Amino acid sequence: MIERHEGRQQIVCDTCPASFPKTYADADFAIMVADVKAAGWSIRKALPDAAPRDTADLFGKAPSVAGKAQAQPYTHKCPSCASEAIPGRQEGLL
């Protein structure tokens, strides 16, 4: 995900708490993406969401503490999470 705050932005992994160490101005979006990809991060177009499975009729609505996260059209994974996502990949082999 891309976190934005006061005109700065930073890439954060979607599956773990890792974040790319540098922050960039909003105008430097293309530079940020190039730097992150060069560092081994995976940025891919997200697949469409699965059919909604709302269970509010069974269990009631869950209380919302922090609001609802906005869906983003891309997934962002750090090098560690991206390597785990490759099917058939075995660690230690070249």
GULUM-75034 format. One record per residue (C-alpha): residue number from 1; residue in three letters; z, x, y. Coordinates in steps of 0.02 Angstrom, whole numbers, plus 50000, padded with zeros to 5 digits. Layout:
% residues N
 tifi fitor    zz    xx    yy
  NUM   ALA     Z     X     Y
...
% end
This chain:
% residues 94
 tifi fitor    zz    xx    yy
    1   MET 50000 50000 50000
    2   ILE 49981 50055 50179
    3   GLU 50139 50047 50282
    4   ARG 50114 50030 50470
    5   HIS 50242 50059 50607
    6   GLU 50219 50087 50793
    7   GLY 50037 50142 50783
    8   ARG 50065 50258 50634
    9   GLN 50019 50227 50452
   10   GLN 50061 50304 50284
   11   ILE 50002 50277 50105
   12   VAL 50136 50220 49982
   13   CYS 50113 50208 49793
   14   ASP 50102 50029 49729
   15   THR 50194 50067 49566
   16   CYS 50332 50189 49615
   17   PRO 50427 50235 49775
   18   ALA 50319 50390 49812
   19   SER 50230 50405 49979
   20   PHE 50104 50528 50047
   21   PRO 50205 50647 50157
   22   LYS 50094 50639 50311
   23   THR 50077 50495 50434
   24   TYR 49919 50458 50532
   25   ALA 49872 50367 50691
   26   ASP 49782 50202 50666
   27   ALA 49621 50281 50730
   28   ASP 49629 50415 50593
   29   PHE 49615 50294 50446
   30   ALA 49462 50379 50369
   31   ILE 49545 50550 50382
   32   MET 49701 50481 50297
   33   VAL 49601 50410 50152
   34   ALA 49505 50574 50130
   35   ASP 49666 50677 50131
   36   VAL 49753 50563 50008
   37   LYS 49606 50564 49887
   38   ALA 49594 50754 49900
   39   ALA 49778 50763 49850
   40   GLY 49742 50668 49689
   41   TRP 49792 50492 49740
   42   SER 49693 50345 49670
   43   ILE 49630 50213 49791
   44   ARG 49531 50076 49705
   45   LYS 49473 49900 49744
   46   ALA 49599 49777 49675
   47   LEU 49554 49652 49541
   48   PRO 49573 49468 49584
   49   ASP 49744 49391 49549
   50   ALA 49771 49303 49386
   51   ALA 49793 49115 49384
   52   PRO 49956 49066 49469
   53   ARG 50100 49030 49352
   54   ASP 50216 48932 49461
   55   THR 50378 48884 49373
   56   ALA 50458 48797 49522
   57   ASP 50451 48631 49430
   58   LEU 50556 48707 49288
   59   PHE 50676 48823 49378
   60   GLY 50666 48778 49561
   61   LYS 50604 48891 49700
   62   ALA 50676 49067 49706
   63   PRO 50761 49111 49870
   64   SER 50659 49225 49980
   65   VAL 50756 49370 50054
   66   ALA 50624 49481 50131
   67   GLY 50476 49364 50147
   68   LYS 50316 49373 50049
   69   ALA 50216 49533 50032
   70   GLN 50038 49521 50095
   71   ALA 49904 49548 49965
   72   GLN 49797 49701 49996
   73   PRO 49618 49719 49934
   74   TYR 49650 49896 49867
   75   THR 49774 49978 49750
   76   HIS 49856 50144 49794
   77   LYS 49930 50256 49659
   78   CYS 50009 50428 49672
   79   PRO 49939 50565 49559
   80   SER 50079 50540 49432
   81   CYS 50053 50351 49416
   82   ALA 49863 50369 49421
   83   SER 49866 50490 49272
   84   GLU 49975 50368 49172
   85   ALA 49849 50229 49202
   86   ILE 49706 50321 49115
   87   PRO 49691 50247 48939
   88   GLY 49687 50376 48800
   89   ARG 49745 50517 48911
   90   GLN 49866 50637 48830
   91   GLU 49974 50752 48933
   92   GLY 49953 50939 48908
   93   LEU 49771 50931 48854
   94   LEU 49628 50993 48960
% end
